[in-house]
């Protein structure tokens, strides 16, 4: 009978295991052996600490002990060290079984590999947050993060600076050198900006060739110096196409948060005004809002 049961579960593609009341393995199927990369002889009688890395084993043991104590079923997501040494995302489905006397007698469980699902979820999450062309965060994400920074500013009084950045003559680049070169210009611009940022800075593409850069805890003087450094590096970018070439340049408007601001859009509007001034001054310039210059 036991041989027939073993043969039956060995035919199942999902990793299956059975543990006794002391949470030691008493049975498993071939898929489980293959999944963790150990032969059945090494598994039977072993604890999770014998077959898994210490950090993961601690998670498994606590879950097993809780399940034995509470009874019923248990489902949770974690990771498992796969046979090749990599870590895979999984869901454990487990249940307590009982002795003839009704006492908890062990645990039976199955592993569902969700690594691919997790990868797709992460890709979808990233796509929802980032601009697909440049990798900068998108407008929706900008508002999510900027609203958090604005709330922190209202709570602590620590001001931040905001830059609105715009590539000069971008339409002309697209029209004369082609949209492929225009896309390349956007990507190279983002690379230059990112190389000058801290982890906490919020950099977003808000549409077309316009970007916003929020600098937490940064005085306007520091933001101006950063913007000038970025502008200088952007001027070093040379775009080449079969029908011509161009040097990149950018204009930027700068302002800081004020105590009487009611939301992030108040600050954006002032930065936009400063951007228009930079463009009116001949482009390839950084201008602060008139009230802050």
N, C-alpha and C positions, 0 to 999 in steps of 0.2 A: 504494500500500500504506500509506504513512504517513498519507494522508488518511483511509483507511478505519479505521485504528487510532485516529486522533484522533476521528473521528465516533463510534466505538464507546465510547471512554472518556468522551466528552462526554455520553453517554446515562446514565452511572452517577450516582446521586445523591450519593455520598460524594466529598469532595474528594480528588483523586489528584494526585500530583506525581512527577516524575522528575528526579534531579540527576546531574551528571557526577561524575567522580572528584575534581574540585576543589570539589565540593559547591555547584555553581552550577546553577540550574534550567535544564533543557533541554526540559521538557514539563510540561504540567498539563492538567487537564480544566476544563470550564466551571464545575463545582461549586466547584473550588478558587479560581478567579477571583472567583466570587460570595462565597465565604466570607471571603476576606481583603480584598475590595473593590478589587482592582486588575485592570486588563486584562492579557491574556496578553502583550502587547507590553512591558509594564513588568516582567513576571515572568521571561520567558525571558532567560537570560544573567545574571540578578541573583543576588546572594548573599542569605542570610537577613538580613544587615545592611541590605540595600536595601529589604526588604519588611516588616520587623518592628521593634518597639521594641528598643532596645539591650539591655535586661535579658533579654528573651525570646530575642533573636537569639543572645546568648552561650550560652544553654542549648541551643538548636537546633544551633549550630555544633559545640559540644563533643560532643553526641550523634552528629552526623554523622561527625565525625573519628574518634571511637571506633569507630563501626560500620564505617567503611572499613578501619580498622586491624585490627579483630578478625574481620570477616567475619560471615556468618550473618544472623540476624534481630535485631530490636530492638523492644521495646515499652516505652513509658513514658507516664506521665501528666504533663501540664503545662497551660499555658493558651495561647490564641492571641487576638491582637487581631482581633475580628470586624469585618466591613465597616462597622458603625455606630459603631465606636470602643470598644465594650464588650469586655471580656475573657470568653472562653468557656473552660470546662473541656473538655479533649480527651484522647484517647489517640492517640498516634502508633504505627502499625504500619509498620515499615520493614524492608527487606531489601536486601542487596548483590547486584548482578548483575555478571557477569564478561565479559571480552572473550573472543574466540576463543582467545587464548593462555592464558586462565585467570587473568588478572590482574583485581583489582577495577576495575570500569569505571564504577561509579556506584551510586546508591541509588534504589529505587522505594518509594513510601510512600503511605499512606492515613490520613486523619484521621477519627476517630470522635468526634462531639460527645457529651459525657457531662454537659453542664451541668445538665440536668433531673434526671439520676440523682444527681448530687452534691447538688442542692438537696433532693431527697427524703431522701438519706442524712443530711444535716445536720438536717433536720426530725425524722427518726426518732431521731437521736442526742440532739437537744435534748429530745424527748418522753421519752426513756428517763432523762434526768437531771433534768428539771424537773417540778414540779407544774403540771399543765395549767391550773389555775384562776388561780393567783397568779403563776407564773413563778419562785417561790423553788425552790431545788433540793429534790429529794425525799429521803426517808430513806436510800435506798441510796447516793445521791451524797454525802449528809452523812457517812456512815460512811467512804466512800472518801477524802474530803478530810480528815476529822477524824483518821482513822488515820494519814495522812501527817503531819499537824501533831503528833500525839502522838509519832510516831517522831522527828520533829525535836526535840521537847521533850526526849525521853530522850537524844538525841545531844548537844544543845547546852546543855541546862539552862534555856533561855529559856522561862519559863512563859507560859501563856495563860489567858484567862478564858472561862467558858461561861455563857450565859444561857439559861434555859428560859422562854419567853414564852407566855402564855395569855390569850386574849380573855375578859374578864369577861362573864358572863351571855349567852354566845353562843347557848345553846339557847333562851333566852327570846327573843332577837332573831329566831331562825328561826321560833319558834312564833307570835309575835305580829305580826311584820312580814313574814314570808314568807322562803322560802329564797332568792329572788332578792336580797332585801336582805341576807341573811346572806352570800351570795357577794360582794356589793358591799362588805360590812364587811371580809371577808378581803382583798380586793384593795386597799382603801384602807389597811388596816393595813400590808400589805407595802410599799406605796408610801412610807408614812411611815418605816418602818424602813430601807428601802434608801437613802432620801435622807440618812441619817446614817452610812452605812457607807463603809469603805475598800474598795479593790479586793480586798485579801487576806482580808477577813472572809468567813466561811462562814455563810450564812443559809438555813435549811431549814424547810420545812413538814413536820412529822413525823406529822401526822394530825389531822383535825378542825380545831380552833382552836388547836392547840399548835404552837409553833415553837421552833427552837434557833438560837442565835447564838454562834458560836465566834469569839473575838477574839484572833488571834495576837499575841504580844508585848505584850499589854495587861495591866497590873496590875489587881488587883481594884478599886482606887479609881477608876481610869479607866473600867473597865467599869460601875461603879455610876453614875458621872456620865452616861455614855452612856445607860444604861437609864432614868435619871430624865428625861433630855431626850426620849427617845422616848416615855416615858409621858406627859409633858406635851403633846407634839404629838398623840399619839393622843387625848387628852382634848379636842382641838379638832375632832375629826371628828364631824360631825353626820349621822346617817342619817335619811333621809326616805322614807316610804312612804305610799301612799294611806290606810292605816289607822293611822298613827302615826309617831312619830319616836323616836330614841334617840341618846345620846351614847356614843361608844366609850370603853372603858377597858381596861386590861390589868394583869395581875399578872406578876411576874417573879421567878424564883429565880436566884441568882448563886453561883458558886464558881470557884475557880482550880485549876489542875493542881498536884498534889503529887508530889514525888520518888518516893513509895512507891506511886503509882497503877500498876496493871498494865495498864490499858486505858482507852479513852475512856468505857466504860460506868461505871467507878468515878466519874468526874467527873459524868456525867449523873445518876447516882443522888443525888449530893450536891445538885446543882442542883434536882432534883425535890423533895427534902426542903425546900429553901428556898422553892420555889414553893408548896408546901402551907402553909408558914408565912405567906406573903404572902396567900394566900386566907383563912386562918384569922383574919388580922388585919383582915379586912374588904374585901379585894381592892383594886384600884387602888393597888398598892404594889410596891416592889422590896425583896426581902429577901436578904441573904447567908446562906450556910450557917452554922449556929450555931458551928461550930468556926472560922469565919473572920470572923465579925462583929466 
